[in-house]
């Protein structure tokens, strides 16, 4: 379980970095447009589309991680309870 959680956490980190980069690109497009500079609208729209897809992927992995982590905590508590019962018997 721990390795699965670590893989998900790594993926979430990669998604966070990529989404931050895309968000900066989008803000740059908006800034340039507000100053009256020409922007490539297809590149702007593609950046927004990629950002939105990435947010959906991030949210999906985050939900899976939360479910897996809840199961991990439950299993950890169960094992610790078994250890405590064993130690009380000695």
ZALO-848551 format. One line per field, with one value per residue (C-alpha): residue number from 1; residue in three letters; x, y, z. Coordinates in steps of 0.1 Angstrom, whole numbers, plus 5000, padded with zeros to 4 digits. Example, Ala and Ser with C-alpha at 12.3 -4.5 7.8 and 13.67 -1.06 7.14 Angstrom:
pos <- [1 | 2] .
code <- [ALA | SER] .
xx <- [5123 | 5137] .
yy <- [4955 | 4989] .
zz <- [5078 | 5071] .
***
This chain:
pos <- [1 | 2 | 3 | 4 | 5 | 6 | 7 | 8 | 9 | 10 | 11 | 12 | 13 | 14 | 15 | 16 | 17 | 18 | 19 | 20 | 21 | 22 | 23 | 24 | 25 | 26 | 27 | 28 | 29 | 30 | 31 | 32 | 33 | 34 | 35 | 36 | 37 | 38 | 39 | 40 | 41 | 42 | 43 | 44 | 45 | 46 | 47 | 48 | 49 | 50 | 51 | 52 | 53 | 54 | 55 | 56 | 57 | 58 | 59 | 60 | 61 | 62 | 63 | 64 | 65 | 66 | 67 | 68 | 69 | 70 | 71 | 72 | 73 | 74 | 75 | 76 | 77 | 78 | 79 | 80 | 81 | 82 | 83 | 84 | 85 | 86 | 87 | 88 | 89 | 90] .
code <- [UNK | UNK | UNK | UNK | UNK | UNK | UNK | UNK | UNK | UNK | UNK | UNK | UNK | UNK | UNK | UNK | UNK | UNK | UNK | UNK | UNK | UNK | UNK | UNK | UNK | UNK | UNK | UNK | UNK | UNK | UNK | UNK | UNK | UNK | UNK | UNK | UNK | UNK | UNK | UNK | UNK | UNK | UNK | UNK | UNK | UNK | UNK | UNK | UNK | UNK | UNK | UNK | UNK | UNK | UNK | UNK | UNK | UNK | UNK | UNK | UNK | UNK | UNK | UNK | UNK | UNK | UNK | UNK | UNK | UNK | UNK | UNK | UNK | UNK | UNK | UNK | UNK | UNK | UNK | UNK | UNK | UNK | UNK | UNK | UNK | UNK | UNK | UNK | UNK | UNK] .
xx <- [5000 | 5028 | 5044 | 5011 | 5006 | 5041 | 5035 | 5003 | 5020 | 5048 | 5022 | 5003 | 5036 | 5043 | 5007 | 5012 | 5044 | 5029 | 4997 | 5016 | 5036 | 5005 | 4988 | 5018 | 5016 | 4979 | 4985 | 5012 | 4987 | 4961 | 4987 | 4999 | 4963 | 4954 | 4984 | 4970 | 4997 | 4989 | 4985 | 4981 | 4945 | 4949 | 4979 | 4960 | 4930 | 4952 | 4970 | 4936 | 4924 | 4956 | 4953 | 4917 | 4925 | 4954 | 4932 | 4907 | 4935 | 4949 | 4915 | 4910 | 4944 | 4938 | 4905 | 4921 | 4949 | 4925 | 4906 | 4938 | 4952 | 4920 | 4924 | 4960 | 4952 | 4925 | 4950 | 4977 | 4953 | 4943 | 4979 | 4988 | 4959 | 4971 | 5006 | 4991 | 4971 | 5001 | 5023 | 4996 | 4996 | 5034] .
yy <- [5000 | 5024 | 5021 | 5027 | 5058 | 5070 | 5065 | 5085 | 5113 | 5114 | 5117 | 5145 | 5164 | 5161 | 5173 | 5202 | 5213 | 5210 | 5228 | 5257 | 5260 | 5260 | 5285 | 5309 | 5305 | 5313 | 5344 | 5355 | 5353 | 5373 | 5399 | 5403 | 5406 | 5432 | 5453 | 5451 | 5427 | 5400 | 5366 | 5333 | 5324 | 5287 | 5284 | 5302 | 5279 | 5248 | 5259 | 5263 | 5229 | 5212 | 5229 | 5218 | 5182 | 5182 | 5195 | 5167 | 5141 | 5156 | 5155 | 5119 | 5108 | 5128 | 5111 | 5077 | 5086 | 5097 | 5064 | 5044 | 5064 | 5058 | 5021 | 5023 | 5041 | 5015 | 4986 | 5003 | 5008 | 4971 | 4960 | 4983 | 4969 | 4934 | 4943 | 4960 | 4929 | 4907 | 4929 | 4930 | 4892 | 4890] .
zz <- [5000 | 5009 | 4975 | 4957 | 4978 | 4970 | 4933 | 4935 | 4955 | 4929 | 4902 | 4921 | 4924 | 4887 | 4880 | 4903 | 4887 | 4852 | 4861 | 4877 | 4845 | 4824 | 4847 | 4843 | 4805 | 4806 | 4829 | 4805 | 4776 | 4795 | 4806 | 4770 | 4757 | 4784 | 4772 | 4736 | 4724 | 4699 | 4713 | 4694 | 4704 | 4694 | 4717 | 4745 | 4741 | 4739 | 4772 | 4789 | 4776 | 4787 | 4821 | 4825 | 4816 | 4840 | 4868 | 4861 | 4862 | 4894 | 4911 | 4900 | 4914 | 4945 | 4951 | 4946 | 4969 | 4996 | 4994 | 4994 | 5023 | 5043 | 5038 | 5047 | 5080 | 5088 | 5081 | 5102 | 5131 | 5129 | 5129 | 5158 | 5178 | 5172 | 5183 | 5214 | 5223 | 5218 | 5240 | 5267 | 5268 | 5275] .
***
